[in-house]
Amino acid sequence: MGQRIEIRRAAHEDAQAMADYTAALVAEKLDTILLEKAYSREEEERVLAERAAVGGVFLLAMDAGRAVGMCDIQRGTRIGNRHAGSLGLGVLATYRGQGIGRRLMEAAIAEAKGWDGFCRIELGVTPWNAPAIALYESLGFKLEGVKVQGINLRGRPEDDLIMALTWQPGVKPL
């Protein structure tokens, strides 16, 4: 399955496919993501417009017009954090384990490394999500710390791991 998947930037026309994707992901009732509800087409259109305005990247994994994975890097919006961004990633259950998450992340990282002055991508991951942690580590992310009781996905506050990928920034000012 994974080879026929197209990785590309999300476009305004993808809003319904994105809404369908978030509905399917929420229906999985995962204990590893913060997504609580599915977004409507209009809400996805708004997300795309907001991301375009502040900078960053929003990529989709598409299978015959169906969104089966998403990866985004949201760049900081203030002078003190524009060199960094936070990454989000998700792949539908029936598509996991096929390299789609890796392909999404590799494409997003490659794009971010071309941004002037940008040098840091960070993410949070639950300690029990071993496949995700292994993927992040294989891409060069390092564990930076633990937010003690920083997340509540299973009915009680639990630790949240903070990981980051860093590199030397370009010399151009932000």
C-alpha positions in Angstrom: 0.0 0.0 0.0 2.6 2.6 1.1 4.3 3.0 -2.3 1.2 4.3 -4.1 0.7 7.0 -1.5 1.3 10.5 -2.7 2.9 12.9 -0.3 2.0 16.6 -1.0 1.2 19.9 0.4 -2.4 20.3 1.6 -4.5 22.7 -0.6 -7.8 24.5 0.0 -9.5 21.8 -2.1 -8.3 19.1 0.3 -10.5 20.4 3.2 -13.1 17.7 2.9 -10.6 14.9 2.6 -8.9 16.3 5.7 -12.2 16.5 7.6 -12.9 12.8 6.6 -9.4 11.9 7.8 -9.8 13.6 11.2 -13.2 11.9 11.6 -11.6 8.5 11.0 -8.7 9.2 13.3 -11.0 10.3 16.1 -13.1 7.2 15.6 -10.0 5.1 16.4 -10.1 6.5 20.0 -6.3 6.6 20.2 -4.6 7.2 23.6 -1.6 8.8 21.8 -3.1 12.0 20.2 -4.6 15.2 21.5 -7.3 15.3 18.8 -10.6 15.2 20.6 -13.1 15.8 17.8 -13.3 15.7 14.0 -13.1 19.0 12.2 -15.6 20.0 9.6 -14.6 21.0 6.0 -15.0 24.6 7.0 -12.8 24.2 10.1 -10.2 22.5 8.0 -10.3 25.4 5.5 -9.8 27.8 8.3 -6.8 25.7 9.6 -5.2 25.8 6.2 -5.7 29.5 5.8 -4.3 30.2 9.3 -1.2 28.0 8.6 -0.6 29.8 5.3 -0.7 33.1 7.1 1.9 32.3 9.8 4.2 30.0 7.9 4.9 26.4 8.2 4.1 23.3 6.2 1.0 21.1 6.1 1.5 17.8 4.2 -0.9 15.1 3.3 -0.5 11.4 2.5 -3.1 10.7 -0.2 -4.4 7.4 -1.5 -6.6 7.9 -4.5 -8.0 11.2 -3.3 -8.3 10.0 0.4 -6.2 11.6 3.1 -4.6 8.7 5.1 -2.0 10.7 6.9 -1.0 14.3 7.9 2.1 16.0 9.0 2.5 19.6 9.9 5.1 21.9 11.3 3.7 25.1 12.8 6.4 27.8 13.0 6.7 30.0 16.0 5.0 33.4 15.4 7.1 35.7 17.7 10.6 37.0 17.1 11.9 34.8 20.0 10.5 31.5 18.6 10.4 31.9 14.8 13.5 29.7 14.6 11.5 26.8 15.9 8.3 24.9 15.2 6.1 22.1 16.5 5.4 19.0 14.5 2.3 17.0 14.5 1.9 13.6 12.7 -0.8 11.0 12.2 -1.5 8.1 10.0 -4.7 6.0 9.8 -4.5 2.6 11.4 -4.8 0.6 8.2 -1.9 2.5 6.7 0.5 2.4 9.7 3.7 0.4 9.5 4.2 1.1 5.8 6.6 4.0 6.0 4.0 6.7 5.4 4.8 8.6 8.6 8.5 8.5 7.8 7.8 9.8 4.3 5.6 12.6 5.6 8.2 13.6 8.3 11.1 13.5 5.8 9.3 15.8 3.4 8.3 18.2 6.2 11.8 18.3 7.7 13.4 18.8 4.3 11.2 21.8 3.7 11.8 23.3 7.2 15.5 23.0 6.7 15.2 25.4 3.8 13.5 28.1 5.9 15.7 31.1 6.7 16.9 31.1 10.3 15.0 28.0 11.2 16.8 25.3 13.2 14.5 23.4 15.5 11.5 21.1 15.3 10.0 19.9 18.5 7.2 17.4 19.4 5.6 15.7 22.3 5.0 12.0 22.4 3.5 9.7 25.0 6.0 7.3 26.6 3.8 4.3 25.6 4.0 5.1 21.9 7.1 3.1 21.2 6.7 2.9 17.4 6.5 6.7 17.2 9.5 7.2 19.5 11.5 4.8 17.4 10.5 6.7 14.2 11.5 10.0 15.7 14.8 8.8 17.0 15.6 7.2 13.6 15.1 10.7 12.0 17.5 12.3 14.5 15.1 13.6 17.2 16.6 13.5 20.7 14.8 13.3 24.0 15.1 16.7 25.7 13.0 16.2 28.7 9.8 15.0 30.4 6.8 17.1 31.2 5.8 15.5 34.4 2.0 14.9 34.4 2.0 17.0 31.2 -0.7 15.1 29.3 -4.1 13.5 30.1 -5.1 11.1 27.4 -6.2 8.0 29.5 -8.2 9.7 32.2 -5.3 10.8 34.5 -2.3 13.1 34.1 0.7 11.3 32.8 4.2 12.2 31.6 4.8 13.6 28.1 8.1 13.2 26.4 9.6 16.2 24.7 11.8 15.5 21.7 13.5 17.8 19.2 15.5 17.8 16.0 18.0 20.7 15.7 20.6 21.8 13.2 22.7 24.9 12.5 20.5 27.7 11.2 21.2 29.5 8.0 22.8 33.0 8.3 19.9 35.0 6.9 17.9 37.0 9.5 14.3 36.1 10.2 
